[in-house]
Amino acid sequence: MDDRRRGSRHMISFPVRVRWKNSEGKEVIQDGLTENVGPQGTLVYLPRNLPLVGGKVSLTVTENPDDEVSVTAQVIRLERNAAHPQVALQLTDGLRIWKKKVWEYAGSIIAAQQPDPLDEW
């Protein structure tokens, strides 16, 4: 299977809020965490409900309450692990702001991290 990703993924957890309409037309709002962040999408852990593949969602990164980032995304894949359900999202709107305020920010956080000191045995 070819990897169609464009750009690297940053393994980082940001708090998010995901909104979508379920099959009955009711709005569902779930809080979750990113598992990784790419320049055009993200993998998100949602503890209770998952949207349908192909559906559109509103994704808000709530890491900085004074400067939340909201984008629109499409569900491209689900991981229905009962202990850790995840949804893969590809952005359809808001790419420019996502790259600057989420993806590049995640990269700067990871680049600034110091490695753990080696344990002395």
C-alpha contacts under 8 A as a table, 3 or more apart, distances in Angstrom:
res1	aa1	res2	aa2	distance
5	R	8	S	7.72
6	R	38	G	7.96
6	R	39	P	7.09
6	R	40	Q	7.38
7	G	38	G	6.68
7	G	39	P	6.16
8	S	38	G	6.06
8	S	39	P	7.38
9	R	36	N	6.08
9	R	37	V	5.33
9	R	38	G	4.39
9	R	39	P	7.45
10	H	36	N	5.31
10	H	37	V	5.13
10	H	38	G	6.38
10	H	103	W	7.54
10	H	106	A	6.49
10	H	107	G	6.39
10	H	110	I	7.67
11	M	35	E	6.15
11	M	36	N	4.28
11	M	37	V	6.55
12	I	34	T	6.65
12	I	35	E	5.91
12	I	36	N	5.29
12	I	37	V	6.81
12	I	106	A	6.84
13	S	33	L	5.58
13	S	34	T	4.75
13	S	35	E	5.51
13	S	36	N	6.88
14	F	33	L	5.40
14	F	34	T	5.25
14	F	35	E	7.98
14	F	61	V	6.80
14	F	62	T	7.34
14	F	63	E	5.69
15	P	31	D	7.28
15	P	32	G	5.90
15	P	33	L	4.60
15	P	34	T	6.62
15	P	61	V	6.09
15	P	62	T	5.49
15	P	63	E	5.57
16	V	31	D	5.69
16	V	32	G	5.27
16	V	33	L	5.56
16	V	34	T	6.96
16	V	59	L	6.88
16	V	60	T	5.47
16	V	61	V	4.44
16	V	62	T	5.34
16	V	63	E	7.41
17	R	29	I	6.88
17	R	30	Q	5.67
17	R	31	D	4.43
17	R	32	G	6.26
17	R	59	L	5.91
17	R	60	T	5.12
17	R	61	V	6.57
17	R	62	T	7.07
18	V	29	I	5.73
18	V	30	Q	5.26
18	V	31	D	6.31
18	V	32	G	7.63
18	V	57	V	6.51
18	V	58	S	5.65
18	V	59	L	4.70
18	V	60	T	6.43
19	R	27	E	6.83
19	R	28	V	5.60
19	R	29	I	4.58
19	R	30	Q	6.56
19	R	57	V	5.54
19	R	58	S	5.05
19	R	59	L	6.64
20	W	27	E	5.61
20	W	28	V	5.40
20	W	29	I	6.83
20	W	51	P	6.91
20	W	55	G	7.98
20	W	56	K	6.73
20	W	57	V	4.82
20	W	58	S	6.52
21	K	24	E	7.54
21	K	25	G	5.16
21	K	26	K	5.19
21	K	27	E	4.38
21	K	28	V	5.84
21	K	57	V	8.00
22	N	25	G	5.25
22	N	26	K	5.51
22	N	27	E	6.39
22	N	28	V	6.58
22	N	51	P	6.95
22	N	52	L	7.90
23	S	26	K	7.53
30	Q	46	L	6.73
30	Q	48	R	7.65
30	Q	49	N	7.38
31	D	46	L	6.68
31	D	47	P	7.94
32	G	44	V	6.70
32	G	45	Y	5.47
32	G	46	L	4.73
32	G	47	P	6.71
33	L	44	V	5.60
33	L	45	Y	5.27
33	L	46	L	7.00
34	T	37	V	6.83
34	T	42	T	6.70
34	T	43	L	5.79
34	T	44	V	4.28
34	T	45	Y	6.11
35	E	42	T	7.38
35	E	43	L	5.35
35	E	44	V	5.48
35	E	45	Y	6.54
36	N	42	T	5.73
36	N	43	L	5.52
36	N	44	V	7.46
37	V	41	G	6.37
37	V	42	T	4.59
37	V	43	L	6.80
37	V	102	V	7.72
37	V	103	W	6.11
37	V	106	A	7.49
38	G	41	G	5.13
38	G	42	T	5.71
38	G	103	W	6.06
39	P	95	L	7.70
39	P	98	W	7.26
39	P	99	K	5.39
39	P	103	W	5.64
40	Q	90	Q	5.96
40	Q	91	L	5.52
40	Q	95	L	6.52
40	Q	98	W	7.80
40	Q	99	K	7.51
41	G	73	A	7.81
41	G	88	A	7.51
41	G	89	L	5.36
41	G	90	Q	4.30
41	G	91	L	5.34
42	T	88	A	5.97
42	T	89	L	5.37
42	T	90	Q	6.76
43	L	86	Q	6.69
43	L	87	V	5.77
43	L	88	A	4.43
43	L	89	L	6.19
44	V	86	Q	5.40
44	V	87	V	5.31
44	V	88	A	6.37
44	V	89	L	7.66
45	Y	84	H	6.73
45	Y	85	P	5.87
45	Y	86	Q	4.39
45	Y	87	V	6.55
46	L	49	N	6.62
46	L	50	L	6.77
46	L	84	H	7.74
46	L	85	P	5.97
46	L	86	Q	5.87
46	L	87	V	7.34
47	P	84	H	6.93
47	P	85	P	6.36
48	R	85	P	7.77
50	L	78	L	7.66
50	L	85	P	7.60
50	L	86	Q	7.56
50	L	87	V	6.86
51	P	55	G	6.76
51	P	57	V	7.88
51	P	75	V	7.28
51	P	87	V	7.81
52	L	55	G	5.46
52	L	75	V	6.87
53	V	74	Q	7.85
53	V	75	V	4.95
53	V	76	I	5.63
53	V	77	R	5.95
53	V	78	L	6.93
54	G	74	Q	6.00
54	G	75	V	5.09
54	G	76	I	5.99
55	G	74	Q	5.64
55	G	75	V	5.50
56	K	72	T	7.01
56	K	73	A	5.70
56	K	74	Q	4.54
56	K	75	V	6.41
57	V	72	T	5.84
57	V	73	A	5.38
57	V	74	Q	6.19
57	V	75	V	7.41
58	S	70	S	6.95
58	S	71	V	5.95
58	S	72	T	4.70
58	S	73	A	6.36
59	L	70	S	5.57
59	L	71	V	5.35
59	L	72	T	6.00
59	L	73	A	6.88
60	T	68	E	6.58
60	T	69	V	5.42
60	T	70	S	4.19
60	T	71	V	6.45
61	V	64	N	7.78
61	V	68	E	5.72
61	V	69	V	5.19
61	V	70	S	6.47
61	V	102	V	7.90
62	T	65	P	5.62
62	T	67	D	7.94
62	T	68	E	5.19
62	T	69	V	7.07
63	E	68	E	6.99
64	N	67	D	5.33
64	N	68	E	5.75
65	P	68	E	5.59
69	V	97	I	7.45
69	V	98	W	7.10
69	V	101	K	7.26
69	V	102	V	7.74
70	S	94	G	7.50
71	V	91	L	7.05
71	V	92	T	7.80
71	V	93	D	5.77
71	V	94	G	5.00
71	V	95	L	7.62
71	V	98	W	7.38
72	T	91	L	5.89
72	T	92	T	5.62
72	T	93	D	5.04
72	T	94	G	6.78
73	A	89	L	5.79
73	A	90	Q	5.27
73	A	91	L	4.05
73	A	92	T	5.01
73	A	93	D	6.82
74	Q	89	L	5.51
74	Q	90	Q	5.32
74	Q	91	L	6.30
74	Q	92	T	6.63
75	V	78	L	7.73
75	V	87	V	6.80
75	V	88	A	5.96
75	V	89	L	4.77
75	V	90	Q	6.59
76	I	87	V	7.74
76	I	88	A	5.66
76	I	89	L	5.78
76	I	90	Q	6.66
77	R	87	V	5.96
77	R	88	A	5.05
77	R	89	L	7.38
78	L	85	P	7.61
78	L	86	Q	5.85
78	L	87	V	4.62
78	L	88	A	6.22
79	E	85	P	5.52
79	E	86	Q	4.90
79	E	87	V	6.23
80	R	84	H	7.53
80	R	85	P	4.96
80	R	86	Q	6.69
81	N	84	H	5.20
81	N	85	P	4.88
81	N	86	Q	7.58
82	A	85	P	5.94
91	L	94	G	7.24
91	L	95	L	6.58
92	T	95	L	7.30
94	G	97	I	5.64
94	G	98	W	6.11
95	L	98	W	5.02
95	L	99	K	6.08
96	R	99	K	5.35
96	R	100	K	6.42
97	I	100	K	5.22
97	I	101	K	5.77
97	I	102	V	7.67
98	W	101	K	5.42
98	W	102	V	5.12
98	W	103	W	6.33
99	K	102	V	5.77
99	K	103	W	4.77
99	K	104	E	5.85
100	K	103	W	6.24
100	K	104	E	5.29
100	K	105	Y	6.81
101	K	104	E	6.36
101	K	105	Y	5.65
102	V	105	Y	5.10
102	V	106	A	5.93
103	W	106	A	5.13
103	W	107	G	6.30
104	E	107	G	4.99
104	E	108	S	6.23
105	Y	108	S	5.11
105	Y	109	I	6.32
106	A	109	I	5.17
106	A	110	I	6.28
107	G	110	I	5.18
107	G	111	A	6.03
108	S	111	A	5.05
108	S	112	A	6.15
109	I	112	A	5.28
109	I	113	Q	6.53
110	I	113	Q	5.32
